[in-house]
Amino acid sequence: MSLLIRDAHIVTAVDDYYADIFIENETITLIGKDLPVTADRIIEAEQRLVIPGCVDPHIHFDLPFGKEGIVSSDDFQSGTIAAAHGGVTTIIDFATQQPGRSTLEALEIWHEKASGKCAVDYGFHMIITDMDEQRLSEIRYLMHDEGVTSFKMFTAYPGVLYVDDGTLYRVMKEVGELGGMIAMHAENGIVIDEIVKEARSQGKKAPRWHAITRPTRMEAEAVHRCISIAEVAGAPIYIVHMSCADALEELCRARDRGVAAYGETCPQYLFLDESYYRQEGFEGAKYVMTPALREKWNQEELWRGLRMGDLQTIGTDHCPFFFETQKTIGREDFTRIPNGAPGVENRMALLFTGGVVEERISLHKFVEITSTAAAKLFGLFPRKGTIAVGSDADLVIFDPQRTETISVENPLTHHMNVDYNAYEGFEVQGVPDIVISRGSVVVENGQFVGRAGRGRYLERSQPVLV
């Protein structure tokens, strides 16, 4: 099916102009004024913004948590449909290696989770929990044969996901030599566990202690250490979900001396703060995520990091759990509360409102941090992340004037499979009207009109270091 978008106000990370866009065979074929072509369907953009489909590089669909059989409440079908409603046309999830097992086995498991379910295109990072020298060849196979070119490790969660500094160096060196990207969850989990132990021994088990026991200095220390090891190993490093000024300062220092270090933050750290933990009763459990929400003053520092280019991307770390039936397992002990919150659907509207409307960032920067930079850093550009002849026709026709109130009760703002919205009551200006994935309309008039299973697995190439 061919598609013609007329009178589009096209905005990319670098461009701003008016033109028509002609789409055939899932790709952008022509861009120009008053194109003399016929198409199976014509959409009049009416000078609404047309921007690249968003790329969310940090997603956890169908993710097991703990030993109680709890799994994040969005699977690859409900999650990608919700993502599409929010203007997201590409997601990157995390295949997770079981300690002592093969990463290739992990990738197979995640392929099975996603197969036949995704409404938009998808790829995988690989979470590495251990890696001896005999299995290092798996990294080469993942990169060259499976298109998995980014590898995540943790300095948090001892006994579950934590890897020691020797493993960090070993994996970083191999990935660096092969031209891949390291992603890091950087918190000092060893010290944090001691702080948690002290709190629990004193009977401090309410949700607010989740934040108190994870101080910002422990995030900053781990950011510094991980970047230092990556620098010696010769690998580019991407710090996920940066939450505070302390950690950002360490990233800025490294970048100032020329290290290939990159940073992601998330909407929750730009719009929410630690006061949400102090709500009455057990409500604070809705916001138990890692890293924890921080004091409000950190928000403007993170916005500054985005504006100045020290933070490159916005991921959501979307990992929802039902409040009533899953989060409540930790009612008597915050350490048992499933860590994570929803957000994939609301990222675009929140960032346009808090960034562009409130004049913290430019429209070009908005496109860069929601689409282009992630596409470059994770080996998808220029197939994704831009509007150009030959690129996939992933587009969002975006109304910059329309307003909505985000609510779990609002069918226009909440399609995620979870019983609360982390941004309940937030007023936003600027929302997607029509979402197009590889030339097919998947969301229109607030309705999903695509098809689960149409999303394609993306074999990614080496990163373009921005």
N, C-alpha and C positions, 0 to 999 in steps of 0.2 A: 504494500500500500504506500502510495506517495502522499506527502503532506506539504502544504505551503502555508507558511506563517507570514502574513502581510503586516506591514507597518509596525515592525517590532523596534522597540528601543533596546538595542543590544548593548549589554554591559558585561564585560569580562574583567579580569584582574588588571587589564591594561587598555581596553578599548571602551569607547562610548560613542555610538552612532545609530542611525536609523536605517533600516534595510528590510528586505524580505529574506526569508530563509526557506530553501527548498530541500526536502528530505526524500531520499529514495533508498531502498534496501538498507534501512536502519542507520544510514549515515547522512551527514550534511553534504549535499551535492553542490549547491549553489548558494551564494549570498550576494545580494545586490539590490539596487533600487528598481522597483517596478518590473520584476522578473517576468518575461514573456513565456510562462510555462503553464501547463495544465496539471492539475493534481486531483487525486481521488477525494481529498478533503482540503478545504481552505479554512484556516483560523484567522480571524481578524484580531490582531493583538491590540489594536486601537491605542498604540503608543504606551501600552503597559511595558514594564521591564521584561526583557527576556534574558535570562542569565543561565550559566551552565548548571546542570543538575548537580546537587550537592553530593559530596563524598564524605561519609562519616567513617573515619578510620579506626573507631574504637567502639566495638559492639560486643555484647555477650548474650546471644540468643541460646536458649536450650542449654544453659550452663548448670551443671550440678554444683551444689553448695553443701559442704559438710558431710556428715555421716548419716543424716536423717532421711536421705532420699529426696531432699528438696531440690527443685530445679527452677531456674529463672522462668518467669511466667509467660514470656513471649518466646515462641518457637520461631523458626525461620519463615513460616507463613504469616502468622499474625504480626510478627515484628517487621517484616519487609513491607507489608501493606501499610502499617502505621508509618514507617519511614517514608513511603511514597507520598502519603498525605502531607508530610512535612517538607516535601521538596527534595528528598534524598533519593538519588537514583543509583548510588553505589554504596555498599557497605563492606567493611572489612572486619570479620569476626576473628576469633582466636581459637584455633585448634590447640588442645592442651595435652601435652605428653604426661602419661602416668609415670611416676618415678620408677626407674628400672625397666621401663618398656620402650619400645621403639617410637620415634617421632613419626615414622611412616604409618604405623598403626593408628596413631592419633589422628593423622590427616584423613585416613580412611573413615574413621568414626565420624569426623565432622562432615565429610562429604555425604555420608549416609544421613546425617541430621538434616542437611540442607537440600538434598536431592528431591526434585519435584515440588518444592515448596516456595522457593523465592520468587517474589513479585518484581524485584529489581536485581541488577547484577551484583555479584558478590565475590569476595576473595577471602583468603585466610592469612593471618600471621601464624607463626608457630610459637607456642609457649614451651620453653625448654625448662625442665625441672632437674635434669641431670644430664651429663654428657661426658663419658670417658673418651679417651683417645681412640679406642677401637671403633667407636660409633661416629666419629667426626665426619666420616664420608657421607652420612645421612644428610648433612647440611648441603653438600654439593648436589646430591640427588634432588633434594627439595627445591633448590634454586633452579637447576638446569632442566629438570624433567617435570616438575610440578608447578613451577611459577610461583613458589612461595619464597619471597626475597627479603622478608623481615622476620626477626626472631626476638621474642620477648622473654625477659627474665625478671625475677623478683628478688629484691633484698628484704622483702616483707614475708610474713607468714611462715616462720620457722616450722619445720616438720611437715609442711604441706607444699609450698611453692618456692620457698627460699633456696637460693643457690649461693655457695660460698664464693669468695673472691677468686680462687683458683679456677673454678668453673667459669666465672664471668670472663676472666682473661682468655681462657682456652677457646670459648665460643666466640668471643669478640674478635680474636685474632683470625680465626677461620673465616668468619663472616666478612671481616674487613678485606682479607685477601681475595675473596670471591666476589666482592663488589656489592654486598648486601647491606642491610640496615639493622642495627640493634635498637630495640625498644626496651625501655626500662621502667618498671614500677619501683621507684626509688624512695624507700623509707627504711630506717634502721630497725628492722623487725626484732632483732635480738634485744636491744635496749627497750623497745616498746613492750615486748612481752614481760620484761621485768617490772615496768611501770604498771602494766595491767595487773600483774600478780599482786603488787602492793595494794592497788585499789580494791581488788576483790577481797583480799584478806581483811580489809577494813569495812566490808559490807557495802562498798560503793559500786552498785550494779545497775543503776538506772541508765537509760540511753545516753544522757548527757556525758557520762564518763567515757564513752567511746571517743569523744573529741578531746577531753582533758588528758587522756592517756596517750594521745598521739601528737605530741608537741611539734610545732613547725620546725624546730631546730633538728629534729630527727629526720624530717624530709630533706632539709638543706644539707645535712651531713651526707646522706646517701646520694643526693644529686652530685655533690662534689666528688665523692669516692667513685661513683660509676663513671662520671665523665673522665676522671683521671685515669682509670683503668682503660677506658676506651681509647683515650689519647695515646697511651703507651702501646696498646694493641693495634692501633692504626685503623679503627673502625668508626664510621659515623654513628652517632647515638641520638636517639629520639626519646626524650623524657615524657612519659605519658602523664595525663591528668595532674598538671602542676597546680597547686592550690594556694600558694602563699608567696609573699614578697621575699621571705628568707630563701626559699628554694630558687626563685627567679634570679636573685642576686648572684647565686653560684653559676647559673646558666649564663648570665650576662658576662661575668668575668671570663668564663671559658671562651665565649664567642669573641670577646674583645681581644683575646690573644690568638685568635684564628683557628680554634678547634671546631671541627665539624660536629657541632652539638645543636640540637633542635628541641623545641618545646611545644607541648600541647597543653591547653587548658580546656575546661569544660564549662557549660552554662551554669552549672550549680555553683561554681566558685566565683562567677561573675554576678550572680543574682541572689544567691542565698547565703546565709551566714550562721554562725554558731548559735545564735539566739533561737533558731528553730528546734534545737535540742531541749530547750527549757520550757516547751509547751506543757500544758497540763497532761497528767496521766502518762500514757505510753505513746503519745503522738510523735514524740521525737524519734521513735524507731523508724518512721518513714524516711528519715534523712540519714540513717546510719549507712555510710558509704566510706570508702577508703581511697585516698586520704579523706579525713573528716572535713566538714565545713569549718571555715576559719572566721576570725574576727572581721567585721565588715570593712575595715580600712584597707584590707588586702585587695579588695576588688578593684579599686582605682589603679593600684600598682600593676595588676594583671592586665587591665585595659591599656595601660601605658605600654606594657610589654608587647601587646598585639599591635598597637599603633606604630611603635618604633621598630617592629620586625624581630624582636628577640623571642617572641612566641610566634610560631608559624601557623598553627592550626587550632581548630576547635573540634574535639571529639566529644561524644556525649557520655562514654562509659555506660551506655544504656544496659542496665542489668536489673530488671524489675522483679519484685517479689510481692505477692499479695499481702497486704497489711493484715487482714483479718485471719488468714489461715496459714501464712508462712512466717511473717515477721514476728508473730506472737510467740513463736517457739522460744524467743529470748526475753519473754516478759519478766522473768526473775533474774536474768543475767545478760547484760549487754553483749558479752562475748559470743553468745549464741544467736544473736540477731543476724539473719542473712544480710550480707553487705551488698548494697546496690540500690539504685533508684531508676525510675523511668525518665526518658528525655528525648529519644530519637525523633519524635514527632514535632517537638516544640522548639528545637534549636534555631531554626531559620528565622521564625517570627520573633523570638526573644532577641537574637543578635541584631536583627535589623532595627528593632525598637531601641534597645539599649546602646547600640553602636552607631547606626546611621542617623536615626531620628533624633537621638540625644547628642549627636555630633561628637562622639568619641572617636569614631573612625570614618573613613571615606567609603563611598559605595564600592570603589575598586578594592579596597582592603576587605570589605565584607565578602566579596566574591572570592578573593584570594584565600581567606582563612576558612571559608566553608567548603571550598571546592578545589581551587587550583593548586595550592601548596600541598595538600594531601595527595592529589593525583601525581604531582612531581616526586614527592618524597617516597612514595610507595609504588613507583614504576608503572603508572597508568597514563601519564601525559605523553602526547596530546590526544590519545584516544578518549580520555575523560578530562574534565576540568577546564574545558575551554569551548568556545564556539568558533569553529573553523571548518573549512572544506576538508572532508576526509575524517573528521572526528565523529565519534558516535553521536547520534542525535538524542542526547540526554539534555533536556531543556526544562526550565521552569518559567511559565508565564506568570509574572508576579505583580500583584496589585499593591503598590506602596502606600496607598491611602486607606485601604480597607482595615477596619479594626475588629478585634474579637476579644472576648474574655476567656482565657484558658480555664477550663474546668473539666473535671471528670464527667460532669453532666452535659457538657456541650458537645454534640455530635460532630461539630466542625473542628474541634481541637483535640479530641481524645479518641483514638482508635487503638491504643496500646492495650494489651491484655493484662490489665492490672486495675485494682479497685481504688486507686487514688492518683492524683496528679501532683507532682512535686511543686508545680508552679500555680496551684489553685488560686484563682482570683486575679492573676496577673493580666493587666490590660496590654494588648500588643497592637501595634500598627504596622501593617505590611505582612501579607500572607500569600501563599501560593494559590493561584486560581486554577491553572492547568499544569499538570506534570506529565512530561513525555519521557519515556524510556526507550532508547534505541528506535525512535521514530513512531512509537505507539503511545497513544494517550492512555495513561494508567489512572489518573485522577482528574475529574472534571465536575464542577458544581458540587464539590464536597463529597462526591461519591467515588469509590474505587471501581473503575471500569476496566481494569487490566485483568491479568490471569495469573494466579499462583502457579509457579513452575516455569514461567517464561524467563525469569532471571537466569543469566548465564554466568557460569564460573569464569573468573578472570585469572588467567595466568599472567603474572606481573613480571616486568623486567627490572633492571637495576634502577636504583633511585637517581633522580636528577637533583643534585644537592643545591638547594636554593640559597 
